[in-house]
Amino acid sequence: MTGRRPAHPTIVGPASWPAHGPPPRFTVDTAGRPLFAVELATAPVLMTSLVYRCAGNYFYGGDGESTLATGSGWWVPAAAWRHLGRAAILFYRVVTFDQCGDEGELSIDDQHLDALPWLVVEGPQRRLAAAPTDRTET
């Protein structure tokens, strides 16, 4: 069935990206909702816990922190990439919104954080021992 939109929003990014390159680009399908924000984190637990979040391990937003984006493509903002590009791995998901102030719809809900897609950040001496052994995407 061609041309059919997914029931839930989706976000697809590269499997790996150089730490010292330009910010990576992601493809977003909002499942018909006009606005979205992307969550990036160095660990899945940061998606649900505020306790240890900081600029070096977490980002939520569109073109900037705490803003929304539109369209089907998204780049990590340069300021966020300067911090997050130091990590060995980044987990991500998208949250979409309509224009009526709804709660938003997640591409991966909080009960399924083990299914978060991730991006390996490549560095000259980066150890990838922290990367999950099997990649599950929905």
N, C-alpha and C positions, 0 to 999 in steps of 0.2 A: 504494500500500500504506500504509494509515493505521495509526498507532500503532506503527510499527516504529522501534526505536532505532537510532541511527547506530552503525557498527562502531567508530568512534573517538570520543573525546570532542570536544566542540565548545564554543566560547565566542563569543558575539555581543555586541558593544557598539555604542554610538552612533557615528555617523560623525564627529561633532564634539561638543564640550562646552565651556562657558564656563570659563575658568581660575578665575574668582572665584565660581563657583557651588558648590553642594554636590558631593561626590564623585559621579562617574558610576556607573551601575548596569550590570551585565553579566548576560546570561542564559547559564547553563552547563548543558550536557547531559553528564553523566559517563559515558554509555554503560554504565550499570549498576554502576559502582564508587561506593562511598559517600563517599569523601573526595577533596578536590581542593585545589590551590594554583594561584594565578594568577601569571604572570610578566608584569611591565610593564617596558619599557625604552625609552629615548630613541633607541636604535639597535639593529638586529638583532644586531650582533656582541656586545652585552652579554649576550645569551642564552647564549652559549657561552664567554665569556671573563671571568674574575674580575678581571683586571688593573685595569680602570678603573671598576669598579662603585662607586657610592656612593649615599647616600639621595636625591640629586638626580637620578639617572639610572636607577635600578633598584629594583624591588620584587619580592619573591617571598614569597608567603604567602596566608593566608586572611583571617581577621578581624584579623590583625596580622602583623608580619614573622615569617617562618619558622614559621607555624602552618598548620593545615589547616582547611578549611571543609567544610560539608555543604549539601545543598539544591540548588536550581536557580537561585538568584539570588545575585549577589555585588556588593557596593559596595566601591570602593577605600577602605581605611581612611583616616580623616580626616588622620592624621599623615603618611601616604604622599602623599596628595593635596596637602598643603601644599608638599611638595617637587616632586613630579612635575607638578603643575598649572602650573609655570613653564615647562615644555618646550613646544615648538611642536607636537610629534607624539609619540605613544606607541604602540609596538608591543606586542602582547600574545598570550599563548597560555595554555592551561590544562594542568595535569598532574594526572592522576587516580590514585588509589591504592585498593587493597582494604585490608582490615584485617589482612592477613598480612605486611605489611612488604615488599611487592614494590617493584620499581624505579620503577614509575609508567609511565603511558602519556601521551604528549604529543599535543596536538591538531595541532601542526605540529612535525615532527622537525627536528633540527639541520641536516640536509642540505637542507631546503626553507625556510629562513628568508626567502627572497624571497616566500613565500606568506603571511607573517604578516599578519593584519589589523591595522589601525591606527586610532587616534582622533586627530583634529586638535584641539588645544587652542586655543580661541578666546580672544584677548586684544584689548584696545582698539587696540594698535599692533603686533600680531603679524605677522611676515612668514612666509608659507607656502612660501617658495622651497625649503625643505628637504623638503617633502612629496613622496612618490613621485608620479609622473605617472599611473600606472595602478594601480588597486586590485584585487588578486587575493585572493579569499577562497575557502576550501575548506569 
